[in-house]
């Protein structure tokens, strides 16, 4: 029998397992789902919703995140260098920061059931986020000038530690929570200022405009942490800032979404969930019915929007499209 032609041989070659190219882009919508889960947990105090809803969502979210995290860690175990490769790209930086922030939320979810394990996971998440930050800083210093441009993703990379005080305060680590709050406040202000100057000098390309929603993340998280630390006036101030930022995004929504759906839409998810949580916390603290209404509207919008975005991005991953479109590294 004649030898098989090369084209046919190529078809016979086995494709690499999907986990070898698990893209970090699966984690921004996952972070959004975590935020939505905790927003529903807040609804028990603000709207007298059954606490069981939040508990069921936490369990389901923990299982989903562990599955996604397991896929990515298997890829890292096969070739640890993929982390540095992916932190050279914008989707990689956003995704890996969202992954470590999601791990901080996993620690929060485990506190009622396994506090010792939750502490260990929080410490590991903080260490992992610090490693991501260090690699990004090194890449910025050694790369071309364009690599040092300020982007909204900086809020996740540099100020992503802000999720950890939510767990740290439940462990009684008040000093750590307060230190992170003030440090991340300074970082967020610097990023906001640098972004404003850069925005005034040059236009944002349409495909990158969804990332502008990330400017809402530190405002909402700083407000949440301020309230948990007992600083109501400061939390209220960040609540007002969050309303202004979200209103701006909504007014310019058509311009922000001009490029159509893309994996960068994952950047819309967590800001909306964090905003809803902050509004509900302010309402529960007695700052007025307006915050209760905003929290409720935000929760309803997040409940429909975030899972929709997450499912579309997960579908791209399962089809093998997401890794290619976000330039994910291969193990």
Buried (B, 14 or more C-beta within 10 A) or exposed (E): EEEEEEEEEEEEEEEEEBBBBBBBBBBBBBBBBBBBBBBBBBBBBBBEBEEEBBBEBBEEBBEBBEEBBEBBBBBBEEEEEBBBBBBBBBBBBBBBBBBBBBBBBBBBBBBEEEBEEBBEBBEBBBEBBEBBBEBBEEBBEEEEEEEEBBBBBBBBBBBBBBBBBBBBBBBEBBEBBBBBBEBBBEBBEBBBEBBEEEEEEEEBEBEBBBBBBBBBBBBBBBBBBBBBBEBBEBBBBBBEBBBEBBEBBEEEEEEBBEBEEBBBBBBBBBBBBBBBBBBBBBBBBEBEEEBBEBBBEBBEBBBEBBBEBBEBBBEBBEEEEBBEEBBBBEB
